[in-house]
Amino acid sequence: MSTSLGARTSLARRLAEDVRSRIMSGEYAPGERLPSEAELVRHYEVSRVTVRTALRTLEAQGLVDVRHGSGSFVSDFGAGIRAGLQELRSISDTIREMGHEPRMERHARQRRPATPGEAAKLGIAAGEDVLAVERMILADERAVAYSYDVVPLAGFPDELVEQLGAGSLFGTLDAAGLMPARALAEVHAISDETIGWGPQKPVPGLYVLLDQVHFSRRGSAVAHSRTYFVEGRFQFVVLRTN
C-alpha cells in the first residue's frame, strides 16, 4: 500500500514529516531500522533523491542515524527536544514535532528607536523604529527558552505588528511576506541572573544563547533574535559531514 504525501510543500519535506510522525508515535522504535531507500521509494511513490533528502533532514534533526552500507536507524533521542543547528526552523514547529505542545508567552513589547548595536545588526539607521519583544517559550507548560527579538518596522504591515511575539515569530514574518531564508548565528554559553522571568526562571541562570540575524530571500535583515535556551532542556544536533 502506498502513502499519498498531498501537496502542501516539497515532496522531501512532506516525506520527512510523515516519517517523523511515525517515529514520534512509536511506530518506529529507537534503534529500529527504517525501511530501505528502495522500500520508501515504492511506498511513497517518489524518487530516490527525494527519499535521501528527507532522510538527511531527519538526520539533521537528530531523529535518524544514517549508516552508509547498513541503512537508516531511529536515534535514541529520549524525551529531550532536539533541533539541528544547520536548520532554520520555527522553534514552535520543532517542539511540536518532537511530541510536545508548544506555547509562547509574551512578556513585554515596545515600539522604540533602534539602538546603535541593533541598527548595525539589522543594517538600518540608528533611531529607526523597531519593535522589541520578550517571549517565554514553553513545551508542555515548561519553560525551555527566553527570546528577545527585535524587528525593524519600516515596510512591515501595520495590521500584523500586534501579532509579533504573540505566537510564532516565523509565522508572523511569513504572513508579512518576510519569511527568513537564512540566518547568521553565533552560539554562546551564558550565565546571567537577569535573563528570564516568572516562577520557572532557572536558578542559577545558565543558558545556551543562539544569537541570530535573520535575512529574507532578498538579503535584507528582517529580525534579530537572542534566544536563551535553558541549560539541559534543549538539545542541539550538529550534523557532521565528510
N, C-alpha and C positions, 0 to 999 in steps of 0.2 A: 504494500500500500504506500502511495506517495503522499507527501505533505505539501499543500499549497502555501506559498510564502506571501500571498497577497501582493499589494502594490503600493505600500506606504513609503518605502525608501529603498535604498540599494539592496540588491539581492544578497550580497555578502553580509550586510548588517542585519537583514531580516533573518538570515540563516543563523547568525551568531546569537541573535535574540531568542530564537526558538530553542537552540541547543542550551543556552544559558538557563532558560526557564525549566528545561528538563533536568538540568543539574540541580537547580535550586529546589525543585520539587522532590528530589531524591530518586528520580527515575534512573539517573546515572550516579552511582555512589562514589565517594572518594577512593581513588586508586583503581577504579574500574576503567577498562579500555573502551574508548568510544568506537562506534562503527568506523570501518576503514574509509579512506577517501572515496574509494570506488562505491562503497555502500551508500555513503552520503550523497554522492552524485546521482545515484539511481533513486534514492528515496526522495530527494528534494527536486530532482529533475533540473539540476543546474550544472554548470561546467566545473571542472576540477580546479580551475583558477579561483572561482567563487568560493569553493569549499576551503581551499588553502588560505584565502584572505580571511574568511570567517574564523578559521582555527587560529590564525595569527592574532586576531582581535581578542579571542578568548584567552590566548596565552599571555597577551599584554595585560589583561585584567587579572592575571593570576589564577584563573579558573581551570586552565588546561595546561598540561605539561606535554609538549610535542617532542617525542623522542624519535629522531630520524632512524629509520630502519625497523622501528618497533611499533609505531603508531602514536595515537594521542590518548592521554590518560587524564582523568579528573584529578585535580590537585586536592590535597587535604588542607583546605583553607580555614577550617574551623569556623568559629562564629564571628570572626573579625570582618570588618568592612574593608574591602580592598579596592584600590584604584591604580591604574597604570600611569606613571609619571609621563610617559611618552604620548598619552592620550589627552585630548582637550574635550572634557565631557562635563555635563552638569553634575554637581555633587548629589542633587536630589535623585537623578536617574541612577547614579552609582549605588546609592543607599537602597533604593527600591529594588534594583536588580540583584542585590545581594540578599534579598529576602526580608528587608526591614522596611518600616514605614517612616518615610522622611517627613519632616516638618520644619518650616522656617519661622522664627520668631523675631520680628523686627523690634530692635531695642531703641533705636534713635534714627532720625533722618534730618538732614539740614541742607537747605539750599544756601550756598555761600560762595565767595570768591575762591578760586584755586590758590593754594599756597605755591611759592616758587618751586618747591620739590615736586608737588603734584603736577604742576604745569610742565616741568621738564620731563616727567614720566609720560605724560599724555600728549606732548607735542603741541600744547596750546599756550596762550599768553597768560602770564601770572595775573590773577584777578578776574579771569573769565569765570562765568557761572558754572558750578558743578553741583551735583547732589551727592552728599556723603551719607552713607547708610551703614548702620551697625546691625548685624544679624547674628542670632544664635542658630546653629544648625543641629537638629536633633534626629536621632534614629531610635524609633520605638520610645520616644519621650526621654531619651538620654542624650545629653549634650555631647556632641562629638567634635564640634568646631565652633569658633567665633570668627566671623568675617567682617572686615572693614573695607567697604567698597566705595570708590569714587568714580562717578560717571559724568563726563562733560555734557552740558545741556545744549550747546549750540547745535541746532538742527534736530534735536531729539523731539519726537512728537509730544505735544503738551498733554494730550489725553492719556499718555502712558507713564508720565512722570510719577503719578501717585502709586503706580504698581511697583515701582522699583523697590526691591527689598521685601515686598510683601510675600513673595514666593520665590521661584527660581529666577535668579538674575539672568541666566542664559535665556529662559523663556521670554522674559520681557524684552531683552535685546533682540531676540529673534522676531518678536511681534513688531518691533520698531524697524525691522529690516537691517539690523546691525549685528547679526549673529557672528560671534568671533570665529575666525578661520584658523588662527594660530595665536600663540602667546609666547612672550619672553618671560621666563620664570627663573627665580632664584629660590633656593631651599636653605633654611637656616634652623638651627636648634636654638630655642628661646626659653629663657627663664625670666618671667616678668609677672609680678603680682598685680599690675594694673590692667592686664588683659582679661577680658571676660567679665561676667556679672551673674547675679542670681544665685540661688542655693546650690546649683550644680557646678559652680565655678571651682575648678580644681585647686587644691592646696597641697603642695606648692604649685605655682603656675608654670608648669612645664609643657612646652608646645613644640610642634614642628611647624614652622612658618613656611607657607608657599606664597611667595610674593610674585604676582603676575601682572603684566600689562597685556591686555587682550586687544588684538587687531582684527579689523574686518578684512574681507577679501580685497578691498580697495587699498588696504595698507594703513588706514587711519586707526589711531588708538580709540577704542570705544569704552574702556573701563580699566581701572587699576584696582586690583584686589589684593588685600593682605589677609589670608585665611590662616588662622591659628588652629591647627588640629591638636586636640587634647592628647597628650602623650599616652600611648597604649590603647587608644580607642579607634585608631585608623591605621591601616597598613598600606604602604606604597610598594608597588611592584615595578622593578626596573628590568626590562627585557634585554638580556644580553645577546648581542648579535656577533657573528664572526665575519 
